[in-house]
C-alpha cells in the first residue's frame, strides 16, 4: 500500500458497559463523548466528518464518520462507528 493512501475495513465491536451506564448515570451522548475523547488522545490526525443522531430498531443511536492515522502513521483509515445502548444481548 502506498504511503498516505486510505484503507477501508469493517469492524463490529460489542462492548459491555460500565455499571454507571447500566444504572442510567451516563447518557448516550456522554458515552460517545468519552469514547471519542479517548480515541482522539491515542490516534494521530483524528478528524470527524459527520455525526448523526438517529433511531435504530427503536433505540437512540449516534453514527460518526471519522478518520485517523494508523499507529505507525503511514496510512489513514476511515471509520463509520455507531453507538447505541441495549439492555441485553440476544
C-alpha angles and dihedrals in degrees: 000000000000121000112271096009114137120247125208128213140155119227128178115197125183114190132185111236126229123262088255090062095043090053090051096250092127125050124218090254091053091050091050093048092049093049093047093045088057092045090052090051095053103033124073117227097010110184126175115212099182145349123202127189110207146144120258120181090346093305129110111252139179120210118196128188110202144149139205140162122275117254091268090050092232100112138031117228125199120214134191106198129186124200125193137147120238125186094223142350118252 
